């Protein structure tokens, strides 16, 4: 009797596992702003490491609003022999933090940290996000420009307003007028009252569009600014937006700046890195309105520090060293996931949106068994990216081979066959991420 021919993996995936497609990212590297929820951080689950979210809210948001923290640092230190520190979720945590702040100008976060409503109303805050990007933002000016563009372009959903729209609405409410000329006059008044060194007057056309009602025209404008102008005048664009924020009654803005490792890349000349690091000090600590309003959170890991550390110290910027007691108020370290239970929650977060119908009763992680999750967890050393990559590979292999489900034996066989990626944590597969004899399903 002949063996039935295997079904194509997509057919198996949809008809036997009832999944729309492979729910897990192949690369596990966040592409913030993209359309694919597997890759853009939209599937972020606050229950995976809730203590780190609370710590970031307290140190970064309260620190900006109440403690005058100008620089704060989101670290990952890595695991394994080579201690690769990527893939711990720094980018997606930043995105979540920015969106949470902007949802109600920080009120919910301040209340959750224990402040009274009157205190939360007294200290409104908003947030923008940018990153050092070797394709678009190779200088600090370009990074500042991307932060201003974020405020004008980014929407959590298609039917939600941008931060720039929400700031304009707040300014209109404060002034009791929605006339463009009145809004511009109020912002120019803020500019006139600045004390100390400034970058000069606001960008006239940008200011007019920020205060106008044509959102589409504003977005077209920020998209059309040439790379050369972004590199030359990006800080002035951000300063123009900050003046509007201040006119709307918000004194503090959190700038979350990702991918510092690109700035510290060996492809960036030492002289340029030194110059840009000095500019960090000038813009954030000395020039108005940034020096009064901005608090900057940057991502850090050991590889970035190797390239930028000496210049950071020479520029006399606030210390980023994660192991110094005096820096505890401005450092958050993302750690590994410490239990199979939380690894299972991470897997479930990606599985559920891609189900064609509910999982079988008693099998909430179907097609994965509990033993398969244990196999993934014990080999990923708790790194979120490694967990998601492993789940992706097992779905690919299992659907290709028409497995009824993904069990522990099959998962172990496939994962143990992988050659280590040089960029990944380099402990041997199967090295325990917890002490021998401990319960990997406990918190």
C-alpha positions as CSV (number, residue, x, y, z in Angstrom):
1,X,0.0,0.0,0.0
2,X,1.5,3.3,-1.1
3,X,2.2,6.2,1.3
4,X,-0.1,9.2,0.7
5,X,1.6,12.1,-0.9
6,X,2.5,14.9,1.4
7,X,0.4,18.0,1.1
8,X,2.0,21.3,0.2
9,X,3.0,23.1,3.4
10,X,0.7,26.0,2.9
11,X,-2.3,23.7,2.5
12,X,-1.2,21.8,5.6
13,X,-0.8,25.0,7.5
14,X,-4.2,26.3,6.6
15,X,-6.3,23.1,6.6
16,X,-4.7,21.0,9.4
17,X,-3.3,23.7,11.7
18,X,-5.9,26.3,10.8
19,X,-3.3,29.1,10.5
20,X,-3.5,31.8,7.9
21,X,0.2,31.7,7.4
22,X,3.4,31.3,9.4
23,X,2.7,33.6,12.4
24,X,6.3,34.1,13.3
25,X,9.0,36.4,11.9
26,X,11.8,34.8,10.0
27,X,14.3,37.4,11.0
28,X,12.9,38.6,14.3
29,X,14.3,42.1,13.7
30,X,11.8,44.9,14.3
31,X,11.1,47.1,11.3
32,X,9.1,49.8,13.0
33,X,6.5,51.4,10.8
34,X,6.2,48.5,8.4
35,X,2.9,46.8,7.4
36,X,3.7,43.3,8.6
37,X,2.6,42.9,12.3
38,X,5.0,40.0,12.7
39,X,7.9,42.4,12.1
40,X,6.7,45.9,13.1
41,X,6.3,45.5,16.8
42,X,2.5,45.7,16.8
43,X,2.2,42.3,18.5
44,X,4.1,43.6,21.6
45,X,2.8,41.9,24.7
46,X,3.1,43.8,28.0
47,X,2.8,40.6,30.0
48,X,6.1,39.1,28.8
49,X,8.3,41.4,30.9
50,X,5.9,43.7,32.8
51,X,8.5,44.6,35.4
52,X,10.7,46.1,32.7
53,X,7.9,48.2,31.3
54,X,7.1,49.6,34.7
55,X,10.8,50.3,35.3
56,X,11.0,52.1,31.9
57,X,7.9,54.2,32.7
58,X,9.2,55.2,36.1
59,X,12.8,56.0,35.0
60,X,12.2,57.5,31.5
61,X,8.8,59.1,31.7
62,X,8.7,60.2,35.3
63,X,12.4,61.0,35.1
64,X,11.8,63.4,32.2
65,X,8.7,65.0,33.7
66,X,9.9,65.4,37.3
67,X,13.7,64.7,37.7
68,X,15.1,66.6,34.8
69,X,16.8,63.5,33.3
70,X,18.4,64.6,30.0
71,X,19.9,61.3,28.9
72,X,18.7,57.8,29.8
73,X,19.8,54.4,28.5
74,X,17.9,51.3,27.5
75,X,20.5,48.5,27.6
76,X,20.8,44.8,26.7
77,X,23.9,42.9,27.7
78,X,23.4,39.7,25.8
79,X,23.8,36.0,26.7
80,X,26.3,33.3,25.9
81,X,30.0,33.3,25.2
82,X,29.9,36.0,22.5
83,X,27.2,37.9,24.5
84,X,25.3,39.2,21.4
85,X,22.9,41.8,22.8
86,X,20.5,42.2,19.9
87,X,17.1,40.7,19.8
88,X,15.9,41.5,23.3
89,X,13.1,43.9,22.2
90,X,14.6,47.3,22.8
91,X,13.0,48.8,19.7
92,X,9.5,47.5,20.3
93,X,9.6,48.5,24.0
94,X,10.6,52.0,22.9
95,X,7.7,52.1,20.3
96,X,5.2,50.9,23.0
97,X,6.5,53.6,25.4
98,X,6.2,56.4,22.9
99,X,2.7,55.4,21.9
100,X,1.6,55.0,25.5
101,X,2.8,58.4,26.4
102,X,1.1,60.1,23.4
103,X,-2.2,58.3,24.0
104,X,-3.1,60.8,26.7
105,X,0.1,62.9,27.1
106,X,1.5,60.7,29.7
107,X,-1.4,60.9,32.2
108,X,-2.1,57.1,32.3
109,X,1.6,56.3,32.9
110,X,1.9,58.9,35.7
111,X,-1.3,57.6,37.4
112,X,-0.1,54.0,37.1
113,X,3.1,55.0,38.9
114,X,1.1,56.3,41.9
115,X,0.7,60.0,41.2
116,X,-2.6,61.8,41.9
117,X,-4.7,63.0,39.0
118,X,-3.8,66.6,39.8
119,X,-0.1,65.8,39.5
120,X,-0.6,63.9,36.2
121,X,-2.5,66.9,34.8
122,X,0.2,69.3,35.9
123,X,3.0,67.5,34.0
124,X,1.8,66.6,30.5
125,X,4.4,65.0,28.3
126,X,4.6,63.8,24.7
127,X,7.1,61.6,22.9
128,X,8.8,61.2,19.5
129,X,10.9,58.4,18.1
130,X,13.8,58.3,15.7
131,X,16.9,56.2,15.0
132,X,20.4,56.3,13.7
133,X,20.0,54.6,10.3
134,X,22.8,54.2,7.8
135,X,20.3,54.6,5.0
136,X,18.5,57.8,6.1
137,X,19.8,59.2,9.3
138,X,23.6,59.3,9.3
139,X,23.9,62.5,11.4
140,X,22.3,63.9,14.5
141,X,20.5,66.5,12.4
142,X,19.0,63.8,10.3
143,X,18.0,61.9,13.4
144,X,16.3,65.1,14.8
145,X,14.5,65.5,11.4
146,X,13.2,62.0,11.6
147,X,11.8,62.7,15.0
148,X,9.9,65.7,13.7
149,X,8.7,63.7,10.7
150,X,7.6,61.0,13.1
151,X,5.3,63.5,14.8
152,X,3.8,64.5,11.5
153,X,3.5,61.1,9.8
154,X,3.1,58.3,12.3
155,X,-0.3,56.9,13.2
156,X,-1.0,54.0,15.5
157,X,-3.9,53.2,13.3
158,X,-5.4,54.7,10.1
159,X,-8.2,56.3,12.0
160,X,-6.1,57.9,14.7
161,X,-4.5,61.4,14.6
162,X,-0.8,62.0,14.4
163,X,1.0,63.6,17.3
164,X,1.2,66.8,15.4
165,X,-2.6,66.9,14.9
166,X,-3.1,66.2,18.6
167,X,-0.7,69.0,19.6
168,X,-2.5,71.4,17.2
169,X,-5.9,70.5,18.7
170,X,-4.5,71.1,22.2
171,X,-3.2,74.5,21.1
172,X,-6.5,75.4,19.5
173,X,-8.3,74.5,22.7
174,X,-5.9,76.6,24.8
175,X,-6.2,79.6,22.6
176,X,-9.8,79.4,21.8
177,X,-9.1,79.9,18.1
178,X,-8.3,77.6,15.2
179,X,-7.1,80.4,12.9
180,X,-3.7,79.6,11.4
181,X,-2.5,83.1,12.0
182,X,-3.4,83.0,15.7
183,X,-1.6,79.7,16.2
184,X,1.5,81.0,14.5
185,X,1.5,84.1,16.6
186,X,1.3,82.1,19.8
187,X,4.3,79.9,18.7
188,X,6.3,82.9,17.6
189,X,5.6,84.4,21.1
190,X,7.1,81.3,22.7
191,X,10.2,81.7,20.4
192,X,10.5,85.4,21.4
193,X,10.5,84.5,25.1
194,X,13.3,81.8,24.9
195,X,16.3,82.6,27.0
196,X,19.8,81.6,26.1
197,X,21.2,80.2,22.8
198,X,18.8,79.1,20.2
199,X,18.9,77.7,16.7
200,X,17.2,80.8,15.4
201,X,13.6,81.3,14.1
202,X,11.3,78.5,13.3
203,X,11.2,77.0,9.8
204,X,8.5,79.3,8.2
205,X,6.9,76.9,5.8
206,X,6.9,74.0,8.2
207,X,5.4,76.2,10.9
208,X,2.6,77.4,8.7
209,X,1.7,73.8,7.7
210,X,1.9,72.6,11.4
211,X,-0.7,75.3,12.2
212,X,-2.8,74.7,9.2
213,X,-5.6,72.2,8.7
214,X,-4.3,70.4,5.7
215,X,-2.7,67.3,7.2
216,X,-1.9,65.8,3.8
217,X,0.0,68.8,2.7
218,X,2.1,68.7,5.9
219,X,2.9,65.1,5.3
220,X,3.9,65.7,1.7
221,X,6.1,68.6,2.8
222,X,8.1,66.5,5.4
223,X,8.5,63.7,2.8
224,X,9.8,66.1,0.2
225,X,12.6,67.7,2.2
226,X,15.8,66.8,0.6
227,X,18.4,64.6,2.4
228,X,20.9,67.5,2.2
229,X,18.5,69.8,4.0
230,X,17.6,67.2,6.6
231,X,21.3,66.8,7.4
232,X,21.8,70.6,7.5
233,X,18.6,71.8,9.2
234,X,17.0,68.8,10.9
235,X,17.5,70.2,14.4
236,X,15.7,73.4,13.4
237,X,12.7,71.4,12.2
238,X,12.5,69.6,15.5
239,X,12.9,72.9,17.4
240,X,10.0,74.3,15.4
241,X,7.8,71.4,16.4
242,X,9.0,71.8,20.0
243,X,7.9,75.4,20.0
244,X,4.4,74.4,19.0
245,X,4.4,71.7,21.8
246,X,5.4,74.3,24.3
247,X,2.8,76.7,23.1
248,X,0.3,73.9,23.7
249,X,1.2,73.8,27.3
250,X,3.6,70.7,27.3
251,X,7.0,71.3,28.8
252,X,8.6,67.9,28.4
253,X,9.2,65.8,25.3
254,X,10.7,62.3,25.4
255,X,13.0,61.5,22.4
256,X,13.5,57.8,22.0
257,X,16.5,57.2,19.8
258,X,17.1,53.7,18.5
259,X,20.0,52.0,16.8
260,X,22.9,53.9,18.4
261,X,25.1,51.0,17.1
262,X,24.6,52.4,13.5
263,X,26.0,55.7,14.7
264,X,28.9,53.8,16.3
265,X,29.4,51.7,13.2
266,X,33.0,51.3,12.0
267,X,31.8,52.5,8.6
268,X,31.3,55.9,10.3
269,X,34.6,57.7,10.5
270,X,36.1,58.4,13.9
271,X,36.1,62.2,13.2
272,X,32.4,62.1,12.3
273,X,31.5,60.1,15.4
274,X,33.4,62.6,17.5
275,X,31.7,65.6,15.9
276,X,28.2,64.2,16.2
277,X,28.8,63.2,19.8
278,X,29.8,66.8,20.6
279,X,26.6,67.9,18.9
280,X,24.6,65.7,21.2
281,X,25.8,67.8,24.1
282,X,25.2,71.1,22.3
283,X,21.7,70.3,21.2
284,X,20.3,68.4,24.2
285,X,22.1,70.3,27.0
286,X,22.8,73.8,25.8
287,X,20.5,75.0,22.9
288,X,16.9,76.1,23.3
289,X,14.2,74.9,23.1
290,X,15.8,71.4,23.2
291,X,17.8,71.9,26.4
292,X,14.7,72.8,28.4
293,X,12.3,70.3,26.8
294,X,14.0,67.2,25.5
295,X,14.9,64.1,27.4
296,X,16.7,61.6,25.2
297,X,16.6,57.8,25.7
298,X,19.1,55.8,23.6
299,X,19.5,52.1,23.1
300,X,22.9,50.7,24.1
301,X,24.7,47.3,24.0
302,X,28.3,46.4,24.4
303,X,29.3,46.6,20.7
304,X,28.0,50.1,20.5
305,X,29.9,51.2,23.6
306,X,33.2,49.9,22.1
307,X,32.9,52.4,19.2
308,X,31.4,55.4,21.0
309,X,32.5,55.1,24.6
310,X,35.7,57.3,24.5
311,X,34.0,60.1,22.6
312,X,30.9,60.0,24.9
313,X,33.2,60.6,27.9
314,X,35.2,63.3,26.1
315,X,32.0,65.2,25.3
316,X,31.2,65.0,29.0
317,X,27.8,63.5,28.4
318,X,25.9,61.8,31.3
319,X,27.4,58.4,32.1
320,X,25.7,55.4,30.5
321,X,27.5,52.7,32.5
322,X,24.9,50.2,33.6
323,X,26.8,48.9,36.6
324,X,27.4,52.2,38.4
325,X,25.1,52.9,41.4
326,X,24.8,56.6,40.5
327,X,23.3,55.7,37.1
328,X,20.5,53.5,38.4
329,X,17.9,56.2,37.9
330,X,18.6,56.5,34.2
331,X,19.4,52.9,33.1
332,X,17.0,50.0,32.3
333,X,18.5,46.7,31.3
334,X,16.4,44.3,29.2
335,X,17.0,40.8,30.4
336,X,16.2,37.3,29.0
337,X,12.8,35.7,29.4
338,X,13.2,33.6,32.5
339,X,10.5,31.0,32.3
340,X,8.9,28.7,29.7
341,X,5.6,30.2,30.8
342,X,6.5,33.6,29.5
343,X,8.0,32.1,26.4
344,X,4.7,30.4,25.8
345,X,2.9,33.7,26.2
346,X,5.2,35.2,23.6
347,X,4.4,32.4,21.2
348,X,0.7,32.7,21.9
349,X,0.8,36.4,21.2
350,X,1.9,35.7,17.6
351,X,-0.2,32.6,17.1
352,X,-3.7,34.0,18.0
353,X,-4.0,36.8,15.3
354,X,-3.2,34.2,12.6
355,X,-5.7,31.5,13.6
356,X,-8.5,30.7,11.1
357,X,-10.5,29.2,14.0
358,X,-9.8,28.7,17.7
359,X,-7.2,26.2,19.0
360,X,-8.5,22.8,20.0
361,X,-9.8,22.6,23.5
362,X,-7.0,21.9,26.0
363,X,-4.3,22.8,23.4
364,X,-4.0,26.6,23.6
365,X,-0.6,26.7,21.9
366,X,-1.6,24.3,19.1
367,X,0.2,23.2,16.9
368,X,2.9,23.4,19.6
369,X,2.8,21.1,22.6
370,X,4.1,22.1,26.0
371,X,7.2,20.0,25.4
372,X,7.9,21.8,22.2
373,X,7.9,25.1,24.1
374,X,10.3,23.7,26.6
375,X,12.6,22.7,23.7
376,X,12.5,26.2,22.3
377,X,13.0,27.9,25.6
378,X,15.9,25.7,26.7
379,X,17.8,26.4,23.4
380,X,17.0,30.1,23.0
381,X,18.5,31.1,26.3
382,X,15.6,33.3,27.0
383,X,16.2,35.7,24.1
384,X,12.9,36.8,22.5
385,X,14.3,37.0,19.0
386,X,15.7,33.4,19.2
387,X,12.3,32.1,20.5
388,X,10.4,33.7,17.6
389,X,13.0,32.5,15.0
390,X,12.8,29.0,16.4
391,X,9.0,29.0,16.3
392,X,9.2,30.2,12.7
393,X,11.6,27.4,11.7
394,X,9.5,24.7,13.4
395,X,6.3,25.9,11.7
396,X,8.1,25.8,8.3
397,X,9.6,22.3,8.9
398,X,6.5,20.9,10.5
399,X,4.1,22.1,7.8
400,X,6.5,20.9,5.1
401,X,6.6,17.5,6.6
402,X,2.9,17.4,7.5
403,X,3.3,16.9,11.2
404,X,0.0,16.5,13.1
405,X,1.5,18.8,15.7
406,X,4.9,20.1,16.8
407,X,6.0,18.0,19.8
408,X,9.1,18.1,22.0
409,X,11.0,15.4,20.2
410,X,10.5,16.9,16.8
411,X,11.3,20.4,18.0
412,X,14.5,19.2,19.7
413,X,15.6,17.3,16.6
414,X,15.1,20.3,14.3
415,X,16.6,22.9,16.6
416,X,19.6,20.8,17.4
417,X,20.4,20.5,13.7
418,X,20.9,24.2,13.3
419,X,24.4,25.6,13.0
420,X,25.0,28.5,15.3
421,X,24.7,31.9,13.7
422,X,27.8,33.8,14.5
423,X,25.7,36.8,15.5
424,X,23.6,34.9,18.0
425,X,24.2,34.0,21.6
426,X,26.9,31.4,21.3
427,X,26.2,29.0,24.1
428,X,25.8,25.5,22.7
429,X,22.2,24.5,21.9
430,X,20.7,22.9,24.8
431,X,22.7,24.8,27.4
432,X,20.4,25.4,30.4
433,X,19.2,29.0,30.9
434,X,18.3,28.1,34.5
435,X,20.0,26.2,37.3
436,X,19.7,22.4,37.0
437,X,16.6,21.0,38.7
438,X,14.7,24.3,38.6
439,X,11.1,24.5,37.2
440,X,11.3,26.2,33.8
441,X,7.6,26.9,33.9
442,X,7.8,29.0,37.1
443,X,8.0,32.8,37.1
